[in-house]
Amino acid sequence: MKMLSHEAGGYAPVPGGNVFYRMIGGGEAAPLLTLHGGPGFPHNAFAPLAQLGDERAVVFYDQLGCGQSDRPDDPSLWRIERAVEEVDALRLPPRPHAHQPARPLVGRRARHRPC
């Protein structure tokens, strides 16, 4: 994976815990927020998308319950609305596009929420 000069990351608070994120790149194009299937499947599969960092910010994150994010043991957290709140916590201006092969419902709902 090509590493770009601009890279940041950390943990963002979301309902139920903290999620790990990593942002690579920058540029004028709209940011890209990757959404993986989950819980249980980390962001690593999207690593090749880091190459887009020459033209836009690319944000990778591990959804609550997988990867480097917190793993709460609260069944009430596993609902679509909470997952959308998680995406909202990671928004960048301008609003990122969502890459969502495994989570189209969450991506669609987040895409249609006002900024």
Solvent accessible surface area in square Angstrom, and as a share of the most:
residue,aa,sasa,rsa
1,M,115,0.51
2,K,104,0.44
3,M,109,0.49
4,L,28,0.14
5,S,126,0.81
6,H,94,0.42
7,E,72,0.32
8,A,47,0.36
9,G,45,0.43
10,G,23,0.22
11,Y,119,0.45
12,A,12,0.10
13,P,107,0.67
14,V,15,0.09
15,P,57,0.36
16,G,40,0.38
17,G,23,0.22
18,N,59,0.30
19,V,0,0.00
20,F,27,0.11
21,Y,60,0.23
22,R,43,0.16
23,M,34,0.15
24,I,0,0.00
25,G,4,0.03
26,G,27,0.26
27,G,57,0.54
28,E,177,0.79
29,A,35,0.27
30,A,27,0.21
31,P,7,0.04
32,L,20,0.10
33,L,2,0.01
34,T,1,0.00
35,L,0,0.00
36,H,1,0.00
37,G,12,0.11
38,G,29,0.28
39,P,77,0.48
40,G,59,0.56
41,F,98,0.41
42,P,47,0.29
43,H,13,0.06
44,N,97,0.50
45,A,62,0.48
46,F,21,0.09
47,A,29,0.22
48,P,88,0.56
49,L,43,0.21
50,A,0,0.00
51,Q,110,0.49
52,L,61,0.30
53,G,4,0.04
54,D,91,0.47
55,E,81,0.36
56,R,47,0.17
57,A,13,0.10
58,V,0,0.00
59,V,4,0.02
60,F,1,0.01
61,Y,2,0.01
62,D,1,0.01
63,Q,4,0.02
64,L,1,0.01
65,G,15,0.14
66,C,1,0.01
67,G,26,0.25
68,Q,102,0.45
69,S,6,0.04
70,D,59,0.30
71,R,161,0.59
72,P,34,0.22
73,D,144,0.74
74,D,58,0.30
75,P,109,0.68
76,S,71,0.46
77,L,20,0.10
78,W,101,0.36
79,R,114,0.42
80,I,51,0.26
81,E,90,0.40
82,R,8,0.03
83,A,6,0.05
84,V,3,0.02
85,E,66,0.29
86,E,2,0.01
87,V,4,0.03
88,D,40,0.21
89,A,49,0.38
90,L,13,0.07
91,R,54,0.20
92,L,48,0.24
93,P,124,0.78
94,P,92,0.58
95,R,59,0.21
96,P,15,0.10
97,H,109,0.49
98,A,29,0.22
99,H,68,0.30
100,Q,35,0.16
101,P,89,0.56
102,A,61,0.47
103,R,41,0.15
104,P,63,0.40
105,L,71,0.35
106,V,4,0.02
107,G,0,0.00
108,R,111,0.41
109,R,105,0.38
110,A,4,0.03
111,R,113,0.41
112,H,136,0.61
113,R,96,0.35
114,P,123,0.78
115,C,124,0.74
